[in-house]
């Protein structure tokens, strides 16, 4: 096997996806090659400091940026799941009401539900 081989994404085979990309020198543009090399969920952190002057504090800021982004993503996911559960409960309720209406229209006896039953 060729040791210099890379995947289509520009990484070595078996390398983990990029989660945090730090771009120094205040530049906010990325090359197409760099964009192919990062994963779809990577956090991009642009800093004004030049690479030779990149310090531990700058690294802490980048990690903090990543953590804040991850917290936001998890919060967004939780809101999405809650909204999805609410929508599913509404659909179940609507189907139940429609089934009861159809049963009444056919002259069937309906047993009343108590609150909280599905």
Residue frames relative to the residue before (quaternion, step in Angstrom):
aa qw qx qy qz dx dy dz
X 1.0000 0.0000 0.0000 0.0000 0.00 0.00 0.00
X 0.4813 -0.6731 0.4893 0.2755 3.55 -1.12 0.71
X 0.3899 -0.7529 0.4829 0.2188 3.61 -0.60 1.13
X 0.6884 0.4700 -0.2904 0.4699 3.60 1.16 -0.42
X 0.4162 0.7202 -0.4676 0.2992 3.58 1.26 0.04
X 0.0940 -0.7724 0.6257 0.0558 3.53 -1.12 0.73
X 0.5424 -0.5959 0.4724 0.3571 3.52 -1.25 0.35
X 0.7080 -0.4285 0.3335 0.4514 3.55 -1.30 0.05
X 0.6657 0.5032 -0.2987 0.4630 3.60 1.14 -0.61
X 0.5745 -0.6258 0.3736 0.3725 3.62 1.22 0.01
X 0.6115 0.5261 -0.3613 0.4676 3.60 1.23 0.25
X 0.5936 -0.5239 0.4581 0.4041 3.51 -1.30 0.26
X 0.5616 -0.5850 0.4406 0.3850 3.62 -1.04 0.62
X 0.7967 0.2727 -0.2261 0.4896 3.58 -0.94 0.95
X 0.5155 0.6265 -0.4344 0.3913 3.62 1.23 -0.12
X 0.4975 -0.6579 0.4632 0.3241 3.60 -0.97 0.76
X 0.5869 -0.5759 0.4208 0.3833 3.60 -1.17 0.44
X 0.5239 -0.6179 0.4876 0.3254 3.56 -1.22 0.54
X 0.1963 -0.7922 0.5706 0.0917 3.58 -0.81 1.04
X 0.7924 0.1294 -0.0404 0.5947 3.58 1.10 -0.74
X 0.0600 -0.7783 0.6250 0.0089 3.55 -0.82 1.04
X 0.1391 -0.7892 0.5963 0.0473 3.56 -0.68 1.15
X 0.0879 -0.7782 0.6216 0.0198 3.56 -0.80 1.08
X 0.1978 -0.8096 0.5466 0.0813 3.57 -0.56 1.19
X 0.7340 0.4548 -0.3406 0.3721 3.54 -1.46 -0.07
X 0.5940 -0.6149 0.3575 0.3758 3.59 1.17 0.33
X 0.4774 0.6614 -0.4458 0.3688 3.57 1.26 0.04
X 0.1671 -0.7997 0.5698 0.0887 3.58 -0.97 0.85
X 0.5819 0.5587 -0.3963 0.4384 3.57 1.20 0.21
X 0.1764 -0.7655 0.6117 0.0938 3.54 -1.18 0.60
X 0.4755 -0.6515 0.5010 0.3138 3.55 -1.09 0.63
X 0.6327 -0.5259 0.3976 0.4062 3.56 -1.20 0.41
X 0.6179 0.5494 -0.3460 0.4434 3.57 1.01 -0.78
X 0.6620 0.4983 -0.3071 0.4682 3.58 0.94 -0.86
X 0.6416 0.5247 -0.3277 0.4534 3.59 0.99 -0.78
X 0.6415 0.5102 -0.3276 0.4700 3.60 1.03 -0.72
X 0.6880 0.5258 -0.2781 0.4158 3.57 1.09 -0.71
X 0.6890 0.4499 -0.2960 0.4850 3.58 1.18 -0.30
X 0.5168 -0.6375 0.4707 0.3239 3.55 -1.19 0.50
X 0.6667 -0.5320 0.3559 0.3818 3.55 -1.26 0.35
X 0.7342 0.3990 -0.2398 0.4942 3.59 1.14 -0.44
X 0.3677 0.7538 -0.4793 0.2586 3.59 1.25 0.18
X 0.3457 -0.7028 0.5848 0.2110 3.54 -1.16 0.71
X 0.2218 -0.7705 0.5862 0.1163 3.57 -0.86 0.99
X 0.0634 -0.7905 0.6092 -0.0008 3.57 -0.82 1.04
X 0.1117 -0.7970 0.5930 0.0261 3.57 -0.57 1.19
X 0.0288 -0.8138 0.5800 -0.0232 3.57 -0.76 1.10
X 0.5339 -0.6603 0.4450 0.2845 3.56 -1.12 0.78
X 0.5832 0.6204 -0.3677 0.3738 3.60 1.11 -0.58
X 0.4478 -0.6604 0.5288 0.2894 3.58 -1.13 0.68
X 0.6563 -0.5596 0.3326 0.3814 3.58 -1.07 0.69
X 0.6699 0.4932 -0.3471 0.4330 3.68 0.78 -0.79
X 0.7151 0.4286 -0.2461 0.4943 3.60 1.17 -0.54
X 0.3851 0.7320 -0.4785 0.2950 3.61 1.28 0.05
X 0.1225 -0.8346 0.5369 0.0122 3.57 -0.60 1.19
X 0.7101 -0.4067 0.3550 0.4520 3.51 -1.38 -0.03
X 0.6315 0.5347 -0.3256 0.4575 3.58 1.02 -0.78
X 0.6401 0.5132 -0.3206 0.4733 3.58 1.01 -0.80
X 0.6413 0.5116 -0.3169 0.4759 3.57 1.03 -0.79
X 0.6300 0.5261 -0.3328 0.4643 3.61 0.99 -0.79
X 0.6341 0.5218 -0.3284 0.4667 3.59 1.01 -0.79
X 0.6510 0.5135 -0.3163 0.4609 3.58 0.95 -0.86
X 0.6598 0.4930 -0.3057 0.4776 3.59 0.95 -0.86
X 0.6240 0.5290 -0.3318 0.4698 3.59 1.02 -0.79
X 0.6228 0.5337 -0.3286 0.4684 3.60 1.02 -0.83
X 0.6539 0.5098 -0.3020 0.4703 3.56 0.96 -0.90
X 0.6695 0.5011 -0.3062 0.4549 3.58 0.88 -0.92
X 0.6414 0.5152 -0.3255 0.4661 3.59 0.95 -0.81
X 0.6498 0.5089 -0.3137 0.4694 3.55 0.97 -0.82
X 0.6524 0.5096 -0.3143 0.4646 3.59 0.96 -0.84
X 0.6371 0.5156 -0.3293 0.4690 3.60 0.99 -0.80
X 0.6433 0.5182 -0.3132 0.4685 3.56 0.99 -0.85
X 0.6561 0.5110 -0.3122 0.4593 3.56 0.95 -0.87
X 0.6636 0.4925 -0.3094 0.4705 3.58 0.93 -0.86
X 0.6390 0.5192 -0.3250 0.4653 3.58 1.01 -0.79
X 0.6418 0.5157 -0.3122 0.4740 3.55 1.01 -0.82
X 0.6407 0.5205 -0.3201 0.4648 3.56 1.00 -0.80
X 0.6512 0.5109 -0.3183 0.4621 3.60 0.95 -0.84
X 0.6466 0.5022 -0.3238 0.4742 3.60 0.99 -0.81
X 0.6304 0.5345 -0.3261 0.4589 3.57 1.03 -0.82
X 0.6732 0.4920 -0.2979 0.4647 3.60 0.87 -0.93
X 0.6470 0.5125 -0.3232 0.4630 3.61 1.00 -0.79
X 0.6586 0.4947 -0.3097 0.4750 3.59 0.95 -0.85
X 0.6388 0.5258 -0.3214 0.4606 3.57 1.02 -0.79
X 0.6478 0.5062 -0.3136 0.4751 3.60 1.00 -0.83
X 0.6395 0.5219 -0.3220 0.4637 3.60 1.00 -0.82
X 0.6609 0.5053 -0.3047 0.4637 3.58 0.93 -0.91
X 0.6471 0.5087 -0.3201 0.4692 3.59 0.99 -0.79
X 0.6352 0.5176 -0.3301 0.4686 3.62 0.99 -0.77
X 0.6399 0.5162 -0.3219 0.4696 3.60 1.01 -0.79
X 0.6474 0.5139 -0.3203 0.4628 3.61 0.97 -0.84
X 0.6398 0.5182 -0.3248 0.4654 3.60 0.97 -0.84
X 0.6573 0.5112 -0.3060 0.4616 3.57 0.93 -0.93
X 0.6517 0.5157 -0.3113 0.4608 3.59 0.94 -0.89
X 0.6549 0.5023 -0.3172 0.4670 3.61 0.94 -0.83
X 0.6409 0.5227 -0.3224 0.4606 3.57 1.01 -0.80
X 0.6570 0.5016 -0.3088 0.4705 3.58 0.91 -0.92
X 0.6614 0.5034 -0.3079 0.4630 3.59 0.93 -0.87
X 0.6457 0.5118 -0.3207 0.4673 3.59 1.01 -0.78
X 0.6422 0.5126 -0.3217 0.4705 3.59 1.03 -0.79
X 0.6331 0.5291 -0.3243 0.4625 3.59 1.00 -0.81
X 0.6642 0.4986 -0.3006 0.4690 3.55 0.92 -0.92
X 0.6459 0.5172 -0.3207 0.4610 3.58 0.99 -0.80
X 0.6463 0.5088 -0.3159 0.4729 3.60 0.98 -0.83
X 0.6441 0.5257 -0.3174 0.4561 3.57 1.01 -0.84
X 0.7004 0.4356 -0.2572 0.5035 3.59 1.15 -0.61
X 0.5475 -0.6511 0.3785 0.3648 3.58 1.29 0.09
X 0.4382 0.6921 -0.4673 0.3325 3.59 1.18 0.33
X 0.4847 -0.6487 0.5035 0.3012 3.55 -1.21 0.55
X 0.2217 -0.7756 0.5821 0.1025 3.58 -0.94 0.96
X 0.2694 -0.7203 0.6154 0.1728 3.54 -0.92 0.92
X 0.4159 -0.7325 0.4816 0.2421 3.59 -0.63 1.13
X 0.3681 -0.7214 0.5492 0.2059 3.52 -1.03 0.86
X 0.3571 -0.6881 0.5739 0.2640 3.54 -1.18 0.49
X 0.6652 -0.5081 0.3608 0.4113 3.56 -1.22 0.45
X 0.7782 0.3316 -0.2607 0.4652 3.54 -0.98 0.92
X 0.6009 0.5410 -0.3795 0.4496 3.60 1.19 -0.25
X 0.1809 -0.7741 0.5940 0.1237 3.57 -1.15 0.62
